[in-house]
C-alpha cells in the first residue's frame, strides 16, 4: 500500500548538500514515479526474517553517494 503524499512531501527537499571541499558540484534531482511516495521510490526492501528494513539509495553512503561524491542530492515530491 502506498502511503499518501502530504503537504510536507511536496516540492524540493535537499537530502544532502555537496561537501564543502567538493571541486565541481553537480545537482542530482530525483522525481518519483506516478502513484508513489517521494521517499518510497528510492528505497529497497532489505528485510530479513528477523527484522524489517529499507534502504534509501539516495542517502546511503555506499550507494549513489559513492559514485557521485560531489553531488547535492535533491528530491522533488508532488501529488500524483
N, CA, C and O atoms as a Maestro MAE file, in Angstrom:
{
 s_m_m2io_version
 :::
 2.0.0
}

f_m_ct {
 s_m_title
 :::
 protein
 m_atom[320] {
  # First column is atom index #
  i_m_mmod_type
  r_m_x_coord
  r_m_y_coord
  r_m_z_coord
  i_m_residue_number
  s_m_chain_name
  s_m_pdb_residue_name
  s_m_pdb_atom_name
  i_m_atomic_number
  :::
  1 25 0.830 -1.175 0.000 1 A "UNK " " N  " 7
  2 3 0.000 0.000 0.000 1 A "UNK " " CA " 6
  3 2 0.883 1.250 0.000 1 A "UNK " " C  " 6
  4 15 1.843 1.351 0.764 1 A "UNK " " O  " 8
  5 25 0.545 2.177 -0.854 2 A "UNK " " N  " 7
  6 3 1.294 3.428 -0.966 2 A "UNK " " CA " 6
  7 2 0.775 4.405 0.075 2 A "UNK " " C  " 6
  8 15 -0.432 4.612 0.197 2 A "UNK " " O  " 8
  9 25 1.682 5.000 0.818 3 A "UNK " " N  " 7
  10 3 1.257 6.000 1.799 3 A "UNK " " CA " 6
  11 2 0.970 7.314 1.088 3 A "UNK " " C  " 6
  12 15 1.558 7.598 0.044 3 A "UNK " " O  " 8
  13 25 0.076 8.110 1.643 4 A "UNK " " N  " 7
  14 3 -0.297 9.349 0.967 4 A "UNK " " CA " 6
  15 2 0.829 10.385 0.997 4 A "UNK " " C  " 6
  16 15 1.634 10.432 1.927 4 A "UNK " " O  " 8
  17 25 0.856 11.201 -0.037 5 A "UNK " " N  " 7
  18 3 1.805 12.315 -0.110 5 A "UNK " " CA " 6
  19 2 1.172 13.490 0.622 5 A "UNK " " C  " 6
  20 15 0.079 13.932 0.268 5 A "UNK " " O  " 8
  21 25 1.857 13.991 1.636 6 A "UNK " " N  " 7
  22 3 1.342 15.101 2.434 6 A "UNK " " CA " 6
  23 2 1.925 16.426 1.927 6 A "UNK " " C  " 6
  24 15 2.809 16.436 1.070 6 A "UNK " " O  " 8
  25 25 1.431 17.524 2.457 7 A "UNK " " N  " 7
  26 3 1.949 18.841 2.079 7 A "UNK " " CA " 6
  27 2 3.438 18.961 2.391 7 A "UNK " " C  " 6
  28 15 4.156 19.670 1.686 7 A "UNK " " O  " 8
  29 25 3.918 18.278 3.441 8 A "UNK " " N  " 7
  30 3 5.339 18.323 3.800 8 A "UNK " " CA " 6
  31 2 6.218 17.595 2.781 8 A "UNK " " C  " 6
  32 15 7.422 17.841 2.719 8 A "UNK " " O  " 8
  33 25 5.626 16.704 1.982 9 A "UNK " " N  " 7
  34 3 6.378 15.925 0.995 9 A "UNK " " CA " 6
  35 2 6.472 16.626 -0.360 9 A "UNK " " C  " 6
  36 15 7.233 16.193 -1.226 9 A "UNK " " O  " 8
  37 25 5.705 17.707 -0.554 10 A "UNK " " N  " 7
  38 3 5.609 18.371 -1.854 10 A "UNK " " CA " 6
  39 2 6.724 19.399 -2.021 10 A "UNK " " C  " 6
  40 15 7.076 20.115 -1.083 10 A "UNK " " O  " 8
  41 25 7.266 19.456 -3.226 11 A "UNK " " N  " 7
  42 3 8.293 20.442 -3.544 11 A "UNK " " CA " 6
  43 2 9.688 19.863 -3.474 11 A "UNK " " C  " 6
  44 15 9.874 18.649 -3.395 11 A "UNK " " O  " 8
  45 25 10.666 20.751 -3.504 12 A "UNK " " N  " 7
  46 3 12.066 20.331 -3.463 12 A "UNK " " CA " 6
  47 2 12.539 20.159 -2.028 12 A "UNK " " C  " 6
  48 15 12.241 20.976 -1.157 12 A "UNK " " O  " 8
  49 25 13.277 19.086 -1.797 13 A "UNK " " N  " 7
  50 3 13.847 18.808 -0.473 13 A "UNK " " CA " 6
  51 2 15.293 18.359 -0.684 13 A "UNK " " C  " 6
  52 15 15.550 17.369 -1.368 13 A "UNK " " O  " 8
  53 25 16.225 19.092 -0.093 14 A "UNK " " N  " 7
  54 3 17.642 18.726 -0.208 14 A "UNK " " CA " 6
  55 2 17.910 17.584 0.768 14 A "UNK " " C  " 6
  56 15 17.755 17.733 1.980 14 A "UNK " " O  " 8
  57 25 18.310 16.451 0.220 15 A "UNK " " N  " 7
  58 3 18.628 15.287 1.055 15 A "UNK " " CA " 6
  59 2 20.079 15.314 1.510 15 A "UNK " " C  " 6
  60 15 20.421 14.784 2.567 15 A "UNK " " O  " 8
  61 25 20.930 15.940 0.695 16 A "UNK " " N  " 7
  62 3 22.346 16.018 1.030 16 A "UNK " " CA " 6
  63 2 22.966 17.190 0.292 16 A "UNK " " C  " 6
  64 15 22.820 17.317 -0.924 16 A "UNK " " O  " 8
  65 25 23.649 18.036 1.023 17 A "UNK " " N  " 7
  66 3 24.414 19.125 0.409 17 A "UNK " " CA " 6
  67 2 25.739 18.556 -0.086 17 A "UNK " " C  " 6
  68 15 26.253 17.590 0.477 17 A "UNK " " O  " 8
  69 25 26.278 19.143 -1.117 18 A "UNK " " N  " 7
  70 3 27.592 18.730 -1.592 18 A "UNK " " CA " 6
  71 2 28.633 19.100 -0.539 18 A "UNK " " C  " 6
  72 15 28.486 20.112 0.146 18 A "UNK " " O  " 8
  73 25 29.670 18.300 -0.405 19 A "UNK " " N  " 7
  74 3 30.711 18.613 0.577 19 A "UNK " " CA " 6
  75 2 31.372 19.962 0.281 19 A "UNK " " C  " 6
  76 15 31.520 20.345 -0.880 19 A "UNK " " O  " 8
  77 25 31.765 20.674 1.329 20 A "UNK " " N  " 7
  78 3 32.391 21.988 1.174 20 A "UNK " " CA " 6
  79 2 33.677 21.904 0.355 20 A "UNK " " C  " 6
  80 15 34.023 22.842 -0.363 20 A "UNK " " O  " 8
  81 25 34.372 20.796 0.461 21 A "UNK " " N  " 7
  82 3 35.644 20.649 -0.253 21 A "UNK " " CA " 6
  83 2 35.469 20.136 -1.681 21 A "UNK " " C  " 6
  84 15 36.457 19.923 -2.384 21 A "UNK " " O  " 8
  85 25 34.243 19.937 -2.112 22 A "UNK " " N  " 7
  86 3 33.982 19.434 -3.466 22 A "UNK " " CA " 6
  87 2 34.448 20.460 -4.489 22 A "UNK " " C  " 6
  88 15 34.190 21.655 -4.347 22 A "UNK " " O  " 8
  89 25 35.122 19.990 -5.502 23 A "UNK " " N  " 7
  90 3 35.586 20.876 -6.562 23 A "UNK " " CA " 6
  91 2 34.420 21.325 -7.431 23 A "UNK " " C  " 6
  92 15 33.882 22.418 -7.252 23 A "UNK " " O  " 8
  93 25 34.048 20.496 -8.344 24 A "UNK " " N  " 7
  94 3 32.921 20.796 -9.229 24 A "UNK " " CA " 6
  95 2 31.677 20.126 -8.659 24 A "UNK " " C  " 6
  96 15 31.607 18.900 -8.572 24 A "UNK " " O  " 8
  97 25 30.701 20.935 -8.274 25 A "UNK " " N  " 7
  98 3 29.475 20.416 -7.660 25 A "UNK " " CA " 6
  99 2 28.433 20.163 -8.744 25 A "UNK " " C  " 6
  100 15 28.245 20.979 -9.646 25 A "UNK " " O  " 8
  101 25 27.759 19.019 -8.640 26 A "UNK " " N  " 7
  102 3 26.643 18.737 -9.529 26 A "UNK " " CA " 6
  103 2 25.385 18.587 -8.686 26 A "UNK " " C  " 6
  104 15 25.451 18.242 -7.506 26 A "UNK " " O  " 8
  105 25 24.245 18.850 -9.301 27 A "UNK " " N  " 7
  106 3 22.960 18.637 -8.655 27 A "UNK " " CA " 6
  107 2 22.298 17.419 -9.278 27 A "UNK " " C  " 6
  108 15 22.239 17.295 -10.502 27 A "UNK " " O  " 8
  109 25 21.808 16.532 -8.448 28 A "UNK " " N  " 7
  110 3 21.010 15.408 -8.898 28 A "UNK " " CA " 6
  111 2 19.623 15.617 -8.317 28 A "UNK " " C  " 6
  112 15 19.448 15.641 -7.098 28 A "UNK " " O  " 8
  113 25 18.638 15.768 -9.192 29 A "UNK " " N  " 7
  114 3 17.253 15.976 -8.771 29 A "UNK " " CA " 6
  115 2 16.466 14.727 -9.135 29 A "UNK " " C  " 6
  116 15 16.451 14.305 -10.291 29 A "UNK " " O  " 8
  117 25 15.810 14.140 -8.138 30 A "UNK " " N  " 7
  118 3 15.026 12.933 -8.368 30 A "UNK " " CA " 6
  119 2 13.546 13.284 -8.359 30 A "UNK " " C  " 6
  120 15 13.108 14.150 -7.601 30 A "UNK " " O  " 8
  121 25 12.784 12.609 -9.202 31 A "UNK " " N  " 7
  122 3 11.338 12.784 -9.282 31 A "UNK " " CA " 6
  123 2 10.720 11.395 -9.207 31 A "UNK " " C  " 6
  124 15 11.039 10.524 -10.016 31 A "UNK " " O  " 8
  125 25 9.845 11.192 -8.245 32 A "UNK " " N  " 7
  126 3 9.266 9.866 -8.038 32 A "UNK " " CA " 6
  127 2 8.275 9.501 -9.136 32 A "UNK " " C  " 6
  128 15 7.848 10.358 -9.910 32 A "UNK " " O  " 8
  129 25 7.920 8.238 -9.194 33 A "UNK " " N  " 7
  130 3 7.003 7.747 -10.214 33 A "UNK " " CA " 6
  131 2 5.553 8.086 -9.866 33 A "UNK " " C  " 6
  132 15 5.237 8.428 -8.726 33 A "UNK " " O  " 8
  133 25 4.698 7.987 -10.846 34 A "UNK " " N  " 7
  134 3 3.275 8.287 -10.658 34 A "UNK " " CA " 6
  135 2 2.676 7.294 -9.672 34 A "UNK " " C  " 6
  136 15 2.883 6.085 -9.779 34 A "UNK " " O  " 8
  137 25 1.927 7.828 -8.708 35 A "UNK " " N  " 7
  138 3 1.254 6.990 -7.730 35 A "UNK " " CA " 6
  139 2 2.140 6.509 -6.593 35 A "UNK " " C  " 6
  140 15 1.706 5.700 -5.773 35 A "UNK " " O  " 8
  141 25 3.367 6.991 -6.532 36 A "UNK " " N  " 7
  142 3 4.296 6.559 -5.489 36 A "UNK " " CA " 6
  143 2 4.571 7.714 -4.535 36 A "UNK " " C  " 6
  144 15 4.280 8.870 -4.845 36 A "UNK " " O  " 8
  145 25 5.128 7.398 -3.386 37 A "UNK " " N  " 7
  146 3 5.531 8.405 -2.406 37 A "UNK " " CA " 6
  147 2 6.972 8.818 -2.709 37 A "UNK " " C  " 6
  148 15 7.780 7.965 -3.076 37 A "UNK " " O  " 8
  149 25 7.317 10.103 -2.568 38 A "UNK " " N  " 7
  150 3 8.677 10.551 -2.882 38 A "UNK " " CA " 6
  151 2 9.777 9.776 -2.161 38 A "UNK " " C  " 6
  152 15 10.827 9.514 -2.748 38 A "UNK " " O  " 8
  153 25 9.560 9.409 -0.917 39 A "UNK " " N  " 7
  154 3 10.588 8.671 -0.172 39 A "UNK " " CA " 6
  155 2 10.647 7.200 -0.570 39 A "UNK " " C  " 6
  156 15 11.718 6.595 -0.526 39 A "UNK " " O  " 8
  157 25 9.528 6.622 -0.953 40 A "UNK " " N  " 7
  158 3 9.476 5.189 -1.221 40 A "UNK " " CA " 6
  159 2 10.040 4.788 -2.580 40 A "UNK " " C  " 6
  160 15 10.475 3.649 -2.748 40 A "UNK " " O  " 8
  161 25 10.043 5.688 -3.543 41 A "UNK " " N  " 7
  162 3 10.544 5.358 -4.882 41 A "UNK " " CA " 6
  163 2 12.004 4.941 -4.870 41 A "UNK " " C  " 6
  164 15 12.431 4.145 -5.706 41 A "UNK " " O  " 8
  165 25 12.756 5.462 -3.947 42 A "UNK " " N  " 7
  166 3 14.202 5.271 -3.947 42 A "UNK " " CA " 6
  167 2 14.665 4.288 -2.874 42 A "UNK " " C  " 6
  168 15 15.847 4.241 -2.535 42 A "UNK " " O  " 8
  169 25 13.722 3.500 -2.340 43 A "UNK " " N  " 7
  170 3 14.055 2.558 -1.275 43 A "UNK " " CA " 6
  171 2 14.040 1.124 -1.774 43 A "UNK " " C  " 6
  172 15 13.259 0.754 -2.651 43 A "UNK " " O  " 8
  173 25 14.912 0.343 -1.198 44 A "UNK " " N  " 7
  174 3 14.972 -1.088 -1.470 44 A "UNK " " CA " 6
  175 2 14.642 -1.814 -0.168 44 A "UNK " " C  " 6
  176 15 15.144 -1.464 0.900 44 A "UNK " " O  " 8
  177 25 13.808 -2.809 -0.277 45 A "UNK " " N  " 7
  178 3 13.462 -3.633 0.881 45 A "UNK " " CA " 6
  179 2 14.607 -4.599 1.142 45 A "UNK " " C  " 6
  180 15 14.930 -5.428 0.291 45 A "UNK " " O  " 8
  181 25 15.217 -4.496 2.309 46 A "UNK " " N  " 7
  182 3 16.306 -5.393 2.699 46 A "UNK " " CA " 6
  183 2 15.936 -6.148 3.976 46 A "UNK " " C  " 6
  184 15 16.793 -6.467 4.800 46 A "UNK " " O  " 8
  185 25 14.648 -6.421 4.117 47 A "UNK " " N  " 7
  186 3 14.155 -7.103 5.317 47 A "UNK " " CA " 6
  187 2 14.659 -8.539 5.377 47 A "UNK " " C  " 6
  188 15 14.919 -9.185 4.361 47 A "UNK " " O  " 8
  189 25 14.783 -9.001 6.601 48 A "UNK " " N  " 7
  190 3 15.098 -10.402 6.849 48 A "UNK " " CA " 6
  191 2 13.956 -10.988 7.658 48 A "UNK " " C  " 6
  192 15 13.018 -10.283 8.031 48 A "UNK " " O  " 8
  193 25 14.039 -12.260 7.922 49 A "UNK " " N  " 7
  194 3 13.010 -12.902 8.730 49 A "UNK " " CA " 6
  195 2 12.975 -12.318 10.143 49 A "UNK " " C  " 6
  196 15 11.936 -12.343 10.802 49 A "UNK " " O  " 8
  197 25 14.103 -11.799 10.602 50 A "UNK " " N  " 7
  198 3 14.200 -11.255 11.955 50 A "UNK " " CA " 6
  199 2 13.780 -9.796 12.069 50 A "UNK " " C  " 6
  200 15 13.294 -9.373 13.118 50 A "UNK " " O  " 8
  201 25 13.962 -9.015 10.993 51 A "UNK " " N  " 7
  202 3 13.643 -7.585 11.110 51 A "UNK " " CA " 6
  203 2 13.255 -6.991 9.757 51 A "UNK " " C  " 6
  204 15 13.704 -7.431 8.698 51 A "UNK " " O  " 8
  205 25 12.409 -5.982 9.842 52 A "UNK " " N  " 7
  206 3 12.012 -5.243 8.647 52 A "UNK " " CA " 6
  207 2 12.984 -4.085 8.449 52 A "UNK " " C  " 6
  208 15 13.316 -3.383 9.403 52 A "UNK " " O  " 8
  209 25 13.436 -3.885 7.224 53 A "UNK " " N  " 7
  210 3 14.377 -2.799 6.960 53 A "UNK " " CA " 6
  211 2 14.276 -2.363 5.506 53 A "UNK " " C  " 6
  212 15 14.018 -3.163 4.607 53 A "UNK " " O  " 8
  213 25 14.488 -1.059 5.308 54 A "UNK " " N  " 7
  214 3 14.512 -0.496 3.963 54 A "UNK " " CA " 6
  215 2 15.733 0.417 3.862 54 A "UNK " " C  " 6
  216 15 16.139 1.037 4.845 54 A "UNK " " O  " 8
  217 25 16.303 0.491 2.682 55 A "UNK " " N  " 7
  218 3 17.472 1.326 2.443 55 A "UNK " " CA " 6
  219 2 17.131 2.337 1.349 55 A "UNK " " C  " 6
  220 15 16.636 1.961 0.286 55 A "UNK " " O  " 8
  221 25 17.393 3.613 1.608 56 A "UNK " " N  " 7
  222 3 17.200 4.652 0.609 56 A "UNK " " CA " 6
  223 2 18.527 4.845 -0.116 56 A "UNK " " C  " 6
  224 15 19.489 5.339 0.472 56 A "UNK " " O  " 8
  225 25 18.584 4.461 -1.378 57 A "UNK " " N  " 7
  226 3 19.863 4.505 -2.100 57 A "UNK " " CA " 6
  227 2 20.299 5.919 -2.455 57 A "UNK " " C  " 6
  228 15 21.429 6.110 -2.905 57 A "UNK " " O  " 8
  229 25 19.442 6.911 -2.266 58 A "UNK " " N  " 7
  230 3 19.852 8.298 -2.490 58 A "UNK " " CA " 6
  231 2 20.716 8.824 -1.356 58 A "UNK " " C  " 6
  232 15 21.546 9.707 -1.572 58 A "UNK " " O  " 8
  233 25 20.535 8.295 -0.150 59 A "UNK " " N  " 7
  234 3 21.228 8.833 1.022 59 A "UNK " " CA " 6
  235 2 22.223 7.867 1.650 59 A "UNK " " C  " 6
  236 15 23.013 8.275 2.502 59 A "UNK " " O  " 8
  237 25 22.207 6.619 1.260 60 A "UNK " " N  " 7
  238 3 23.143 5.646 1.851 60 A "UNK " " CA " 6
  239 2 24.538 5.885 1.265 60 A "UNK " " C  " 6
  240 15 24.705 5.959 0.048 60 A "UNK " " O  " 8
  241 25 25.519 6.003 2.135 61 A "UNK " " N  " 7
  242 3 26.877 6.391 1.736 61 A "UNK " " CA " 6
  243 2 27.512 5.470 0.695 61 A "UNK " " C  " 6
  244 15 28.291 5.939 -0.136 61 A "UNK " " O  " 8
  245 25 27.200 4.178 0.718 62 A "UNK " " N  " 7
  246 3 27.857 3.258 -0.223 62 A "UNK " " CA " 6
  247 2 27.047 3.017 -1.499 62 A "UNK " " C  " 6
  248 15 27.334 2.081 -2.246 62 A "UNK " " O  " 8
  249 25 26.053 3.843 -1.749 63 A "UNK " " N  " 7
  250 3 25.257 3.698 -2.973 63 A "UNK " " CA " 6
  251 2 25.479 4.916 -3.875 63 A "UNK " " C  " 6
  252 15 26.595 5.103 -4.360 63 A "UNK " " O  " 8
  253 25 24.475 5.742 -4.117 64 A "UNK " " N  " 7
  254 3 24.618 6.886 -5.030 64 A "UNK " " CA " 6
  255 2 25.752 7.813 -4.609 64 A "UNK " " C  " 6
  256 15 26.501 8.297 -5.458 64 A "UNK " " O  " 8
  257 25 25.886 8.061 -3.329 65 A "UNK " " N  " 7
  258 3 26.925 8.993 -2.855 65 A "UNK " " CA " 6
  259 2 28.331 8.467 -3.138 65 A "UNK " " C  " 6
  260 15 29.273 9.252 -3.251 65 A "UNK " " O  " 8
  261 25 28.478 7.159 -3.251 66 A "UNK " " N  " 7
  262 3 29.792 6.581 -3.544 66 A "UNK " " CA " 6
  263 2 30.224 6.869 -4.982 66 A "UNK " " C  " 6
  264 15 31.417 6.996 -5.259 66 A "UNK " " O  " 8
  265 25 29.260 6.972 -5.894 67 A "UNK " " N  " 7
  266 3 29.609 7.226 -7.298 67 A "UNK " " CA " 6
  267 2 29.475 8.702 -7.674 67 A "UNK " " C  " 6
  268 15 29.926 9.111 -8.744 67 A "UNK " " O  " 8
  269 25 28.867 9.490 -6.814 68 A "UNK " " N  " 7
  270 3 28.707 10.924 -7.068 68 A "UNK " " CA " 6
  271 2 29.035 11.711 -5.801 68 A "UNK " " C  " 6
  272 15 28.158 12.362 -5.233 68 A "UNK " " O  " 8
  273 25 30.292 11.655 -5.355 69 A "UNK " " N  " 7
  274 3 30.645 12.286 -4.081 69 A "UNK " " CA " 6
  275 2 30.546 13.811 -4.080 69 A "UNK " " C  " 6
  276 15 30.437 14.409 -3.009 69 A "UNK " " O  " 8
  277 25 30.580 14.451 -5.240 70 A "UNK " " N  " 7
  278 3 30.494 15.916 -5.321 70 A "UNK " " CA " 6
  279 2 29.084 16.393 -5.607 70 A "UNK " " C  " 6
  280 15 28.897 17.527 -6.050 70 A "UNK " " O  " 8
  281 25 28.095 15.558 -5.365 71 A "UNK " " N  " 7
  282 3 26.726 15.893 -5.736 71 A "UNK " " CA " 6
  283 2 25.904 16.399 -4.558 71 A "UNK " " C  " 6
  284 15 26.042 15.950 -3.420 71 A "UNK " " O  " 8
  285 25 25.052 17.347 -4.886 72 A "UNK " " N  " 7
  286 3 23.976 17.728 -3.976 72 A "UNK " " CA " 6
  287 2 22.778 16.905 -4.441 72 A "UNK " " C  " 6
  288 15 22.441 16.909 -5.625 72 A "UNK " " O  " 8
  289 25 22.143 16.208 -3.518 73 A "UNK " " N  " 7
  290 3 21.025 15.323 -3.846 73 A "UNK " " CA " 6
  291 2 19.730 16.019 -3.442 73 A "UNK " " C  " 6
  292 15 19.541 16.386 -2.282 73 A "UNK " " O  " 8
  293 25 18.840 16.192 -4.419 74 A "UNK " " N  " 7
  294 3 17.569 16.900 -4.208 74 A "UNK " " CA " 6
  295 2 16.434 16.000 -4.636 74 A "UNK " " C  " 6
  296 15 16.508 15.344 -5.674 74 A "UNK " " O  " 8
  297 25 15.391 15.970 -3.840 75 A "UNK " " N  " 7
  298 3 14.209 15.154 -4.146 75 A "UNK " " CA " 6
  299 2 13.033 16.079 -4.414 75 A "UNK " " C  " 6
  300 15 12.813 17.037 -3.673 75 A "UNK " " O  " 8
  301 25 12.276 15.799 -5.470 76 A "UNK " " N  " 7
  302 3 11.079 16.573 -5.779 76 A "UNK " " CA " 6
  303 2 9.857 15.702 -5.533 76 A "UNK " " C  " 6
  304 15 9.753 14.600 -6.071 76 A "UNK " " O  " 8
  305 25 8.941 16.195 -4.724 77 A "UNK " " N  " 7
  306 3 7.717 15.458 -4.433 77 A "UNK " " CA " 6
  307 2 6.501 16.187 -4.950 77 A "UNK " " C  " 6
  308 15 6.453 17.417 -4.946 77 A "UNK " " O  " 8
  309 25 5.521 15.430 -5.394 78 A "UNK " " N  " 7
  310 3 4.268 16.002 -5.888 78 A "UNK " " CA " 6
  311 2 3.159 14.990 -5.653 78 A "UNK " " C  " 6
  312 15 3.425 13.803 -5.462 78 A "UNK " " O  " 8
  313 25 1.918 15.457 -5.667 79 A "UNK " " N  " 7
  314 3 0.769 14.564 -5.535 79 A "UNK " " CA " 6
  315 2 0.407 14.088 -6.935 79 A "UNK " " C  " 6
  316 15 0.013 14.880 -7.791 79 A "UNK " " O  " 8
  317 25 0.544 12.795 -7.155 80 A "UNK " " N  " 7
  318 3 0.272 12.263 -8.495 80 A "UNK " " CA " 6
  319 2 -0.987 11.421 -8.503 80 A "UNK " " C  " 6
  320 15 -1.370 10.893 -9.547 80 A "UNK " " O  " 8
  :::
 }
 m_bond[319] {
  # First column is bond index #
  i_m_from
  i_m_to
  i_m_order
  :::
  1 1 2 1
  2 2 3 1
  3 3 4 2
  4 3 5 1
  5 5 6 1
  6 6 7 1
  7 7 8 2
  8 7 9 1
  9 9 10 1
  10 10 11 1
  11 11 12 2
  12 11 13 1
  13 13 14 1
  14 14 15 1
  15 15 16 2
  16 15 17 1
  17 17 18 1
  18 18 19 1
  19 19 20 2
  20 19 21 1
  21 21 22 1
  22 22 23 1
  23 23 24 2
  24 23 25 1
  25 25 26 1
  26 26 27 1
  27 27 28 2
  28 27 29 1
  29 29 30 1
  30 30 31 1
  31 31 32 2
  32 31 33 1
  33 33 34 1
  34 34 35 1
  35 35 36 2
  36 35 37 1
  37 37 38 1
  38 38 39 1
  39 39 40 2
  40 39 41 1
  41 41 42 1
  42 42 43 1
  43 43 44 2
  44 43 45 1
  45 45 46 1
  46 46 47 1
  47 47 48 2
  48 47 49 1
  49 49 50 1
  50 50 51 1
  51 51 52 2
  52 51 53 1
  53 53 54 1
  54 54 55 1
  55 55 56 2
  56 55 57 1
  57 57 58 1
  58 58 59 1
  59 59 60 2
  60 59 61 1
  61 61 62 1
  62 62 63 1
  63 63 64 2
  64 63 65 1
  65 65 66 1
  66 66 67 1
  67 67 68 2
  68 67 69 1
  69 69 70 1
  70 70 71 1
  71 71 72 2
  72 71 73 1
  73 73 74 1
  74 74 75 1
  75 75 76 2
  76 75 77 1
  77 77 78 1
  78 78 79 1
  79 79 80 2
  80 79 81 1
  81 81 82 1
  82 82 83 1
  83 83 84 2
  84 83 85 1
  85 85 86 1
  86 86 87 1
  87 87 88 2
  88 87 89 1
  89 89 90 1
  90 90 91 1
  91 91 92 2
  92 91 93 1
  93 93 94 1
  94 94 95 1
  95 95 96 2
  96 95 97 1
  97 97 98 1
  98 98 99 1
  99 99 100 2
  100 99 101 1
  101 101 102 1
  102 102 103 1
  103 103 104 2
  104 103 105 1
  105 105 106 1
  106 106 107 1
  107 107 108 2
  108 107 109 1
  109 109 110 1
  110 110 111 1
  111 111 112 2
  112 111 113 1
  113 113 114 1
  114 114 115 1
  115 115 116 2
  116 115 117 1
  117 117 118 1
  118 118 119 1
  119 119 120 2
  120 119 121 1
  121 121 122 1
  122 122 123 1
  123 123 124 2
  124 123 125 1
  125 125 126 1
  126 126 127 1
  127 127 128 2
  128 127 129 1
  129 129 130 1
  130 130 131 1
  131 131 132 2
  132 131 133 1
  133 133 134 1
  134 134 135 1
  135 135 136 2
  136 135 137 1
  137 137 138 1
  138 138 139 1
  139 139 140 2
  140 139 141 1
  141 141 142 1
  142 142 143 1
  143 143 144 2
  144 143 145 1
  145 145 146 1
  146 146 147 1
  147 147 148 2
  148 147 149 1
  149 149 150 1
  150 150 151 1
  151 151 152 2
  152 151 153 1
  153 153 154 1
  154 154 155 1
  155 155 156 2
  156 155 157 1
  157 157 158 1
  158 158 159 1
  159 159 160 2
  160 159 161 1
  161 161 162 1
  162 162 163 1
  163 163 164 2
  164 163 165 1
  165 165 166 1
  166 166 167 1
  167 167 168 2
  168 167 169 1
  169 169 170 1
  170 170 171 1
  171 171 172 2
  172 171 173 1
  173 173 174 1
  174 174 175 1
  175 175 176 2
  176 175 177 1
  177 177 178 1
  178 178 179 1
  179 179 180 2
  180 179 181 1
  181 181 182 1
  182 182 183 1
  183 183 184 2
  184 183 185 1
  185 185 186 1
  186 186 187 1
  187 187 188 2
  188 187 189 1
  189 189 190 1
  190 190 191 1
  191 191 192 2
  192 191 193 1
  193 193 194 1
  194 194 195 1
  195 195 196 2
  196 195 197 1
  197 197 198 1
  198 198 199 1
  199 199 200 2
  200 199 201 1
  201 201 202 1
  202 202 203 1
  203 203 204 2
  204 203 205 1
  205 205 206 1
  206 206 207 1
  207 207 208 2
  208 207 209 1
  209 209 210 1
  210 210 211 1
  211 211 212 2
  212 211 213 1
  213 213 214 1
  214 214 215 1
  215 215 216 2
  216 215 217 1
  217 217 218 1
  218 218 219 1
  219 219 220 2
  220 219 221 1
  221 221 222 1
  222 222 223 1
  223 223 224 2
  224 223 225 1
  225 225 226 1
  226 226 227 1
  227 227 228 2
  228 227 229 1
  229 229 230 1
  230 230 231 1
  231 231 232 2
  232 231 233 1
  233 233 234 1
  234 234 235 1
  235 235 236 2
  236 235 237 1
  237 237 238 1
  238 238 239 1
  239 239 240 2
  240 239 241 1
  241 241 242 1
  242 242 243 1
  243 243 244 2
  244 243 245 1
  245 245 246 1
  246 246 247 1
  247 247 248 2
  248 247 249 1
  249 249 250 1
  250 250 251 1
  251 251 252 2
  252 251 253 1
  253 253 254 1
  254 254 255 1
  255 255 256 2
  256 255 257 1
  257 257 258 1
  258 258 259 1
  259 259 260 2
  260 259 261 1
  261 261 262 1
  262 262 263 1
  263 263 264 2
  264 263 265 1
  265 265 266 1
  266 266 267 1
  267 267 268 2
  268 267 269 1
  269 269 270 1
  270 270 271 1
  271 271 272 2
  272 271 273 1
  273 273 274 1
  274 274 275 1
  275 275 276 2
  276 275 277 1
  277 277 278 1
  278 278 279 1
  279 279 280 2
  280 279 281 1
  281 281 282 1
  282 282 283 1
  283 283 284 2
  284 283 285 1
  285 285 286 1
  286 286 287 1
  287 287 288 2
  288 287 289 1
  289 289 290 1
  290 290 291 1
  291 291 292 2
  292 291 293 1
  293 293 294 1
  294 294 295 1
  295 295 296 2
  296 295 297 1
  297 297 298 1
  298 298 299 1
  299 299 300 2
  300 299 301 1
  301 301 302 1
  302 302 303 1
  303 303 304 2
  304 303 305 1
  305 305 306 1
  306 306 307 1
  307 307 308 2
  308 307 309 1
  309 309 310 1
  310 310 311 1
  311 311 312 2
  312 311 313 1
  313 313 314 1
  314 314 315 1
  315 315 316 2
  316 315 317 1
  317 317 318 1
  318 318 319 1
  319 319 320 2
  :::
 }
}
